[in-house]
Amino acid sequence: MSVLEQIRADGCKVVEKTGWFWSALHWAIVVLSFGRNRRFLMNYYTTIGPVIGIPKGLSPENADESTLMHEWEHVKQCRDFGCGNAWVGLPLFGLLYCLLPLPFGLAWFRYYFERKAYRIGIDYRLINAKQMLPSGKAKLREDLIKHAVEQLTGPDYIWTWPFKKSVTRWFEKNCWTPIKGAL
């Protein structure tokens, strides 16, 4: 069963980010990032409760599986706050994700939720890179970690966490290691 089929079987919807809601969210991101993230609709997957929005112009069947795994983790996190219902958990999850303790710079809960989701996506990609030699997987791991660190410490996630070295250390410690073959 594909990741998309598993996500749908879990009761989630995967939709293209079109319409007024996604457009309004896009402009909110543009404003909050001081114009530094204008690619929200075209480059980013986004989870709202049990709904995973994929980039405009992309069909769910062509969505990146590792990114879907990342987003599915957010659905599960939302459910944890809603006694198994992502819609019920969305208000508390959203409050923690967006505002606490601060919306910029020290958004500890956003950092906590995102690093776990990024780790799941990174691990999925590495474990499923079956044709790569360990050295190639090691380089891929390094690139994926670097990307996650840039996302979490830069404008794309509204400067979630300012400490690049500690973010890098966390991913290096917690992501799947192709040389050792385990976490």
C-alpha positions in Angstrom: 0.0 0.0 0.0 1.4 3.4 -1.0 1.9 6.2 1.6 -1.0 8.1 -0.1 -3.3 5.1 0.3 -2.3 4.7 3.9 -3.0 8.3 4.6 -6.4 8.2 2.9 -7.2 4.9 4.8 -6.4 6.8 8.0 -9.2 9.2 7.2 -7.1 12.1 5.9 -7.7 14.1 2.8 -4.9 15.2 0.5 -5.9 18.2 -1.5 -4.3 20.7 -3.9 -3.8 24.1 -2.3 -6.3 26.1 -4.4 -9.2 28.4 -3.3 -9.6 31.4 -1.1 -8.5 29.7 2.2 -5.1 28.6 0.8 -4.7 32.0 -0.9 -5.4 33.8 2.4 -3.0 31.6 4.3 -0.4 32.3 1.6 -0.7 36.0 2.1 -0.5 35.6 5.9 2.8 33.7 5.4 4.1 36.4 3.1 3.3 39.1 5.7 4.7 37.2 8.6 7.9 36.3 6.8 8.3 40.0 5.8 8.0 38.9 2.1 10.8 36.3 2.4 8.5 33.3 1.8 6.4 33.8 -1.4 6.5 30.1 -2.4 3.9 28.8 0.1 1.4 27.8 -2.5 3.8 26.4 -5.0 6.5 24.7 -2.9 5.1 23.7 0.5 2.9 21.0 1.8 0.7 22.1 4.7 -1.4 20.2 7.2 -4.5 21.7 8.8 -6.2 19.1 11.1 -6.7 15.9 9.0 -6.2 17.8 5.6 -2.9 17.8 3.9 -2.6 20.5 1.3 -0.1 19.9 -1.5 1.5 22.5 -3.8 -0.7 24.0 -6.5 -0.5 22.1 -9.7 0.6 18.8 -8.1 -1.8 15.8 -8.1 -1.9 13.7 -4.9 -0.7 10.6 -6.8 2.5 12.5 -7.7 3.2 13.9 -4.2 6.5 13.2 -2.6 6.1 10.2 -0.2 8.6 11.4 2.3 6.9 14.8 2.5 3.6 13.1 2.9 5.0 11.1 5.8 6.2 14.4 7.3 2.7 15.9 7.0 0.9 12.8 8.2 3.0 13.1 11.4 1.4 16.5 11.9 -2.1 14.9 11.5 -1.1 12.5 14.2 0.2 15.3 16.4 -3.1 17.1 16.0 -5.0 14.0 17.0 -2.9 13.6 20.1 -4.4 17.0 21.3 -7.9 16.0 20.3 -8.4 12.6 21.9 -8.0 10.9 18.5 -9.8 13.6 16.5 -7.6 16.0 14.5 -10.3 18.6 14.2 -10.8 18.6 17.9 -7.1 18.8 18.5 -6.5 21.6 15.9 -7.2 24.6 18.2 -4.7 23.6 20.9 -2.2 22.3 18.4 -2.5 25.5 16.4 -2.1 27.7 19.4 1.0 25.8 20.5 2.4 25.6 16.9 1.8 29.2 16.0 2.2 31.3 19.2 4.0 29.6 22.1 6.2 30.7 23.7 6.7 33.2 20.9 5.6 33.3 17.3 9.1 34.2 16.1 12.6 33.1 17.1 11.7 31.0 20.1 8.7 29.0 18.8 9.6 26.0 20.9 6.5 24.0 20.2 6.7 24.6 16.4 10.4 23.5 16.6 9.4 20.4 18.6 6.6 19.4 16.2 8.6 20.1 13.0 11.8 18.4 14.0 9.9 15.2 14.7 8.1 15.4 11.4 11.3 16.3 9.5 13.0 13.3 11.1 10.3 11.0 10.0 10.5 12.3 6.4 14.3 12.1 6.4 14.3 8.6 7.8 11.7 7.5 5.2 13.7 8.9 2.3 17.0 7.3 3.5 15.5 3.9 4.3 13.8 3.8 0.9 16.9 4.9 -1.1 17.6 1.2 -1.8 19.8 1.7 -4.8 22.3 4.0 -3.1 25.6 3.0 -1.6 26.2 3.8 2.1 28.4 6.7 1.1 25.7 8.2 -1.1 23.1 7.8 1.6 25.5 9.5 4.0 25.7 12.5 1.6 21.9 12.5 1.1 21.5 12.4 4.9 23.8 15.4 5.3 21.9 17.3 2.6 18.5 16.5 4.1 19.6 17.6 7.5 21.0 20.8 6.2 17.7 21.5 4.4 15.7 20.8 7.6 18.0 23.1 9.6 17.6 25.9 7.0 13.9 25.6 7.1 13.6 25.7 10.9 16.0 28.5 11.4 15.0 30.7 8.5 12.1 32.7 7.2 10.2 29.8 5.5 9.0 28.6 9.0 9.0 32.2 10.4 12.4 31.8 12.1 11.2 28.9 14.4 14.4 28.4 16.4 17.6 30.5 16.2 20.2 28.0 17.3 21.5 26.4 14.1 24.2 24.3 15.8 21.8 22.8 18.3 19.2 22.0 15.6 21.9 20.4 13.5 23.2 18.3 16.5 19.6 17.1 17.2 19.1 15.9 13.6 22.5 14.3 13.5 21.8 12.4 16.7 18.2 11.4 15.9 18.1 10.7 12.1 18.7 7.3 10.6 22.3 6.6 9.9 23.0 4.6 6.8 26.5 3.6 7.9 25.3 2.1 11.2 21.9 1.1 9.7 19.9 2.4 12.7 19.0 5.4 14.8 
